[in-house]
Amino acid sequence: MPCLVATGRYDVFLPPRRVGPAAQRHLGTRLHVLDGSGHLLLDEAPDEIVALVGRALAA
């Protein structure tokens, strides 16, 4: 089952420094960090999320 984990560079609830190691350790996947975004990725960067999911599905 493919797994995609993303967070915003400025997410104070799930900061990249905490999510990255957990994504690798528990899910075996790398973290995608969206620059210029915080916690609400779907509101703050919808086009980037669509592109990220599209690339994951095409792989």
Chimera marker file (.cmm) of the C-alpha trace (Angstrom):
<marker_set name="trace">
<marker id="1" x="0.000" y="0.000" z="0.000" r="1" g="1" b="0" radius="0.5"/>
<marker id="2" x="1.578" y="3.312" z="-1.031" r="1" g="1" b="0" radius="0.5"/>
<marker id="3" x="1.988" y="5.879" z="1.688" r="1" g="1" b="0" radius="0.5"/>
<marker id="4" x="2.500" y="9.622" z="1.334" r="1" g="1" b="0" radius="0.5"/>
<marker id="5" x="3.349" y="11.868" z="4.277" r="1" g="1" b="0" radius="0.5"/>
<marker id="6" x="3.511" y="15.650" z="3.967" r="1" g="1" b="0" radius="0.5"/>
<marker id="7" x="3.720" y="18.594" z="6.298" r="1" g="1" b="0" radius="0.5"/>
<marker id="8" x="4.273" y="22.297" z="5.980" r="1" g="1" b="0" radius="0.5"/>
<marker id="9" x="7.628" y="23.860" z="6.725" r="1" g="1" b="0" radius="0.5"/>
<marker id="10" x="5.958" y="26.111" z="9.340" r="1" g="1" b="0" radius="0.5"/>
<marker id="11" x="3.637" y="23.514" z="10.909" r="1" g="1" b="0" radius="0.5"/>
<marker id="12" x="3.829" y="24.050" z="14.676" r="1" g="1" b="0" radius="0.5"/>
<marker id="13" x="1.639" y="21.035" z="15.517" r="1" g="1" b="0" radius="0.5"/>
<marker id="14" x="3.475" y="18.463" z="13.364" r="1" g="1" b="0" radius="0.5"/>
<marker id="15" x="6.828" y="20.076" z="12.560" r="1" g="1" b="0" radius="0.5"/>
<marker id="16" x="9.036" y="18.416" z="9.942" r="1" g="1" b="0" radius="0.5"/>
<marker id="17" x="11.772" y="17.655" z="12.492" r="1" g="1" b="0" radius="0.5"/>
<marker id="18" x="9.336" y="15.413" z="14.385" r="1" g="1" b="0" radius="0.5"/>
<marker id="19" x="7.287" y="13.987" z="11.515" r="1" g="1" b="0" radius="0.5"/>
<marker id="20" x="10.208" y="13.051" z="9.249" r="1" g="1" b="0" radius="0.5"/>
<marker id="21" x="11.817" y="10.472" z="11.532" r="1" g="1" b="0" radius="0.5"/>
<marker id="22" x="8.425" y="9.030" z="12.495" r="1" g="1" b="0" radius="0.5"/>
<marker id="23" x="7.361" y="8.662" z="8.849" r="1" g="1" b="0" radius="0.5"/>
<marker id="24" x="10.572" y="6.799" z="8.064" r="1" g="1" b="0" radius="0.5"/>
<marker id="25" x="10.580" y="4.648" z="11.181" r="1" g="1" b="0" radius="0.5"/>
<marker id="26" x="6.910" y="3.659" z="11.321" r="1" g="1" b="0" radius="0.5"/>
<marker id="27" x="5.767" y="3.896" z="7.702" r="1" g="1" b="0" radius="0.5"/>
<marker id="28" x="8.966" y="3.349" z="5.737" r="1" g="1" b="0" radius="0.5"/>
<marker id="29" x="8.455" y="6.490" z="3.689" r="1" g="1" b="0" radius="0.5"/>
<marker id="30" x="10.081" y="9.880" z="3.440" r="1" g="1" b="0" radius="0.5"/>
<marker id="31" x="8.499" y="13.138" z="4.441" r="1" g="1" b="0" radius="0.5"/>
<marker id="32" x="7.531" y="15.739" z="1.850" r="1" g="1" b="0" radius="0.5"/>
<marker id="33" x="7.880" y="19.262" z="3.256" r="1" g="1" b="0" radius="0.5"/>
<marker id="34" x="5.910" y="22.008" z="1.553" r="1" g="1" b="0" radius="0.5"/>
<marker id="35" x="7.660" y="25.361" z="1.760" r="1" g="1" b="0" radius="0.5"/>
<marker id="36" x="5.534" y="28.336" z="2.678" r="1" g="1" b="0" radius="0.5"/>
<marker id="37" x="2.855" y="26.245" z="4.402" r="1" g="1" b="0" radius="0.5"/>
<marker id="38" x="1.855" y="25.499" z="7.958" r="1" g="1" b="0" radius="0.5"/>
<marker id="39" x="-0.555" y="22.917" z="9.330" r="1" g="1" b="0" radius="0.5"/>
<marker id="40" x="-3.475" y="23.390" z="6.907" r="1" g="1" b="0" radius="0.5"/>
<marker id="41" x="-1.890" y="22.091" z="3.724" r="1" g="1" b="0" radius="0.5"/>
<marker id="42" x="-5.132" y="21.574" z="1.824" r="1" g="1" b="0" radius="0.5"/>
<marker id="43" x="-6.100" y="25.207" z="2.407" r="1" g="1" b="0" radius="0.5"/>
<marker id="44" x="-2.634" y="26.721" z="2.101" r="1" g="1" b="0" radius="0.5"/>
<marker id="45" x="-1.181" y="24.735" z="-0.813" r="1" g="1" b="0" radius="0.5"/>
<marker id="46" x="-3.930" y="22.819" z="-2.634" r="1" g="1" b="0" radius="0.5"/>
<marker id="47" x="-2.127" y="22.794" z="-5.991" r="1" g="1" b="0" radius="0.5"/>
<marker id="48" x="1.049" y="21.428" z="-4.418" r="1" g="1" b="0" radius="0.5"/>
<marker id="49" x="-0.923" y="18.668" z="-2.685" r="1" g="1" b="0" radius="0.5"/>
<marker id="50" x="-2.670" y="17.693" z="-5.927" r="1" g="1" b="0" radius="0.5"/>
<marker id="51" x="0.686" y="17.563" z="-7.735" r="1" g="1" b="0" radius="0.5"/>
<marker id="52" x="2.277" y="15.547" z="-4.934" r="1" g="1" b="0" radius="0.5"/>
<marker id="53" x="-0.536" y="12.994" z="-4.922" r="1" g="1" b="0" radius="0.5"/>
<marker id="54" x="-0.496" y="12.839" z="-8.718" r="1" g="1" b="0" radius="0.5"/>
<marker id="55" x="3.230" y="12.064" z="-8.758" r="1" g="1" b="0" radius="0.5"/>
<marker id="56" x="2.761" y="9.410" z="-6.076" r="1" g="1" b="0" radius="0.5"/>
<marker id="57" x="-0.038" y="7.716" z="-8.013" r="1" g="1" b="0" radius="0.5"/>
<marker id="58" x="1.948" y="7.789" z="-11.250" r="1" g="1" b="0" radius="0.5"/>
<marker id="59" x="4.983" y="6.119" z="-9.642" r="1" g="1" b="0" radius="0.5"/>
<link id1="1" id2="2" r="1" g="1" b="0" radius="0.2"/>
<link id1="2" id2="3" r="1" g="1" b="0" radius="0.2"/>
<link id1="3" id2="4" r="1" g="1" b="0" radius="0.2"/>
<link id1="4" id2="5" r="1" g="1" b="0" radius="0.2"/>
<link id1="5" id2="6" r="1" g="1" b="0" radius="0.2"/>
<link id1="6" id2="7" r="1" g="1" b="0" radius="0.2"/>
<link id1="7" id2="8" r="1" g="1" b="0" radius="0.2"/>
<link id1="8" id2="9" r="1" g="1" b="0" radius="0.2"/>
<link id1="9" id2="10" r="1" g="1" b="0" radius="0.2"/>
<link id1="10" id2="11" r="1" g="1" b="0" radius="0.2"/>
<link id1="11" id2="12" r="1" g="1" b="0" radius="0.2"/>
<link id1="12" id2="13" r="1" g="1" b="0" radius="0.2"/>
<link id1="13" id2="14" r="1" g="1" b="0" radius="0.2"/>
<link id1="14" id2="15" r="1" g="1" b="0" radius="0.2"/>
<link id1="15" id2="16" r="1" g="1" b="0" radius="0.2"/>
<link id1="16" id2="17" r="1" g="1" b="0" radius="0.2"/>
<link id1="17" id2="18" r="1" g="1" b="0" radius="0.2"/>
<link id1="18" id2="19" r="1" g="1" b="0" radius="0.2"/>
<link id1="19" id2="20" r="1" g="1" b="0" radius="0.2"/>
<link id1="20" id2="21" r="1" g="1" b="0" radius="0.2"/>
<link id1="21" id2="22" r="1" g="1" b="0" radius="0.2"/>
<link id1="22" id2="23" r="1" g="1" b="0" radius="0.2"/>
<link id1="23" id2="24" r="1" g="1" b="0" radius="0.2"/>
<link id1="24" id2="25" r="1" g="1" b="0" radius="0.2"/>
<link id1="25" id2="26" r="1" g="1" b="0" radius="0.2"/>
<link id1="26" id2="27" r="1" g="1" b="0" radius="0.2"/>
<link id1="27" id2="28" r="1" g="1" b="0" radius="0.2"/>
<link id1="28" id2="29" r="1" g="1" b="0" radius="0.2"/>
<link id1="29" id2="30" r="1" g="1" b="0" radius="0.2"/>
<link id1="30" id2="31" r="1" g="1" b="0" radius="0.2"/>
<link id1="31" id2="32" r="1" g="1" b="0" radius="0.2"/>
<link id1="32" id2="33" r="1" g="1" b="0" radius="0.2"/>
<link id1="33" id2="34" r="1" g="1" b="0" radius="0.2"/>
<link id1="34" id2="35" r="1" g="1" b="0" radius="0.2"/>
<link id1="35" id2="36" r="1" g="1" b="0" radius="0.2"/>
<link id1="36" id2="37" r="1" g="1" b="0" radius="0.2"/>
<link id1="37" id2="38" r="1" g="1" b="0" radius="0.2"/>
<link id1="38" id2="39" r="1" g="1" b="0" radius="0.2"/>
<link id1="39" id2="40" r="1" g="1" b="0" radius="0.2"/>
<link id1="40" id2="41" r="1" g="1" b="0" radius="0.2"/>
<link id1="41" id2="42" r="1" g="1" b="0" radius="0.2"/>
<link id1="42" id2="43" r="1" g="1" b="0" radius="0.2"/>
<link id1="43" id2="44" r="1" g="1" b="0" radius="0.2"/>
<link id1="44" id2="45" r="1" g="1" b="0" radius="0.2"/>
<link id1="45" id2="46" r="1" g="1" b="0" radius="0.2"/>
<link id1="46" id2="47" r="1" g="1" b="0" radius="0.2"/>
<link id1="47" id2="48" r="1" g="1" b="0" radius="0.2"/>
<link id1="48" id2="49" r="1" g="1" b="0" radius="0.2"/>
<link id1="49" id2="50" r="1" g="1" b="0" radius="0.2"/>
<link id1="50" id2="51" r="1" g="1" b="0" radius="0.2"/>
<link id1="51" id2="52" r="1" g="1" b="0" radius="0.2"/>
<link id1="52" id2="53" r="1" g="1" b="0" radius="0.2"/>
<link id1="53" id2="54" r="1" g="1" b="0" radius="0.2"/>
<link id1="54" id2="55" r="1" g="1" b="0" radius="0.2"/>
<link id1="55" id2="56" r="1" g="1" b="0" radius="0.2"/>
<link id1="56" id2="57" r="1" g="1" b="0" radius="0.2"/>
<link id1="57" id2="58" r="1" g="1" b="0" radius="0.2"/>
<link id1="58" id2="59" r="1" g="1" b="0" radius="0.2"/>
</marker_set>
